[in-house]
Amino acid sequence: MTTNQARAGANTAPRPAYAQCMLDAARACLLVTAASLPLSTAVTNAFGVLAFLCWALSGEWRPALRAIAAEPAAWLGFALLAALLAGVAWSRVPAAQALGTVLKYRELALFGIAMFLLSDARWRARVLWAFFAGALVLLVLSYAISLGLVRFTDKHGLSSAQGAVLLKSSITHGFIMSLVAYGAAVVALRSTGWRRWALGVVALLAASNVWFAVQGRTGYVVMAVLVLWLAVSQRSVKVAAVALLCLAITLAGAYRWAPAFQARIDQTAAEAIENRTDRETSIPLRLHYLKRSVELIKKNPFRGTGTGAWGEGFYEATANDPPFFHDRSHQHPHNEFLNLGVQLGIGGVALLVALFGVAFWRAGALPEKEALLARGFVLAFAVGCLFNDFLLDSTEGHMWAVLGGALFGASQRRAS
């Protein structure tokens, strides 16, 4: 027997019963995590941690590390997490606070572990469908609000008539529904019979929910980008032109007949035009985050202000600004690129750009359906991170880890 044959035999040898049991327990935890993503942050966090612990207790570290090392989309996440851990050393905030920020980015590591755990096509499908089922529950609840079956006022004072969201913020809700609409459309295009029509209806309902029922600008943009990407991916000029025309008509219709969409667009336009700095409003605040963050990156271009120190850096930079800017309640810039740039310098931005760019490129090597799903998924995150700190946020961070890990798990299957 040759050395290579011996290694192959060792790699394909059955695992001990205990290890297999713990790996299956980890996969089951990922299944619960996926189902709870649209519904409960507490359950998501708890079972995400349990999935990691079950994998760690399985002792299957070397196979997981080999799988992660073979997939740049996975090890770049570890590299970014390692950079954040190193940034604790020069952070402007206490070490405990900085380490707390590192823990909030833990899903960067869970991505690779989930990818390893979900190399089995059956578990991969179960996890993705579990998320889809949870999202359908959220979609039904949203339409129940739109139809007046559920009435409430949220913590921001918005009534259900102004934004049909429940359990999640309008940003997270819109992002989830954008992914559901895109995913259902992709699978529908590759299905036949009743399944194709059912998934097509779900895609239409989810996309309509984003534009006609919810006040979430991130969802508006992400949904539009995914529609255009799906059209472009069909490699037909005619399809792309029709998609662009339909998108324009849909957005015009939403502005004309959807009060939530119209109100949000009008508010955004008014704030952008006025750009008032004498009161706290969304667009001027975000523009100020951008301005001060760029200044902080210029002052500390190579190593930044340290992990978890964006808030402290912003507070110091706004000493001569209006009081509502010079306030320690501002802890992140609603932009993941700026957030990491301030914390880690241009290296942090470069790592994040590399993470998304390489993941998009590597997704092209997946089987056809997974490739289209994964590329849309990565594109949605890259766009969303321009307006939010998605990798820092719990729900979106776990979506990156669990759903992304499931999609890229197909690369491990193909490699084997």
C-alpha positions, 0 to 999 in steps of 0.5 A: 500500500502506498503512502497516499493510499494509506492516508486516504484510508485513514481519512475515510475510516469510520469515526468513533461512535462518540465523535459521530454522536457529538457531530450529529448533535452539533448539526442538530444545534445548527438546525435549531439555530437556522430555524430560530434566526428569523424568530428569536435572538436568544435561541439563536445565540444559545444553540449557536454556542451549543453547536460550537461546543458539541463540535469541540467536544467531538475531538474532530478538530484536525478534519475541520481545520483541514477543511477550513484551510482548503477554503479561503472564504472560511480561513479569511474569516478566522484571519479577520477574527485573529486581527480583532483579537490582536487589536485588543493589545492597543485598544483605547478601551479596557481589555474586557470591553475589547474582548467583548467586541471580539466575542461579538464577531465569533460567527466569523469562526463559526462559518468555517466550522458550520461549513465542515459540519454541513458537508453532508448534503442531507444536513445542508438541505435540512438547515437551509429549509429550517431557515426557510420555514422560520422565515415563512412564519415571520412572513405570515406574521408580517402580512397578518400585521398588514391586513390588520389582524395584529396591531401594536406600537413598537419601541420606536413609536411606529404603529403596525400600519407604518411598518409590518415587522414583528420579532425583528427590526425593520432592517433585519426583517427586510434583509431576511425577506430579501434572502428568502425572495432570492432563494425561493426564486433561484430554487423555483427556476430549477424546479418543475410542477407545483413546487416551481409555482409554490416557490415562485409565489413565496418569492413574490410575496417576500419581495412584495413584503420588503417593498410594500409593507416594511420601512427598511431602506437596507431591504429596499436596496438589497432586494433590488440588487438581488433582483438585478443580480439574478437577471444578470446571472441568466446571461441574457440581455433580454432577461436583464432588460425586462428585469430592470423594467419590472424593477422600475415599475415595481418601485414606482408602484411601491412609491405610489401605493405603499405608504410605508415605502413612500414615507421612508423614501420621502423622509430619506430624501428630506433628511439628505437635502436638508442635512441639518446638524441641529437635530438628530436625524438618520441621514445626517447622523450617518453622514457624520459617522462617515466623516469622522470615521474617515478622519479616524482612519487617516489618523491611524491608518495602519493599526487603527484605534484598537478593537472595540474602540470605534465609540471612544474614537468617535466620542473624542473626534466630536468634542466640538460637535453638537451634543447629540454627536458628542455622546458615548451612546454612539458605539458603531457607524452603521457600516461594517467597512468603516467600523473595522477600518477605524478599529484595525486601520486599512488592513481591517477594511482590506480583510473584509473586502477580501472576505467578500470578494474571495467568497464571491469568487469561490462560490462560482466553483460550487455546484450550479444551484449552490453557486447562484445561491451563495453568490447572491448571499455574499452579494447581499451581505456586502451591500448590507454591510455598507449600511449596517454592522452586519458581522457585529450584529447577532442575527445577521452574524449568525446568518453569515455563519450558519447559512453561509457555512451551509452553502459553502459546505457543498465545496467540501462535498465536491472536493471529496 
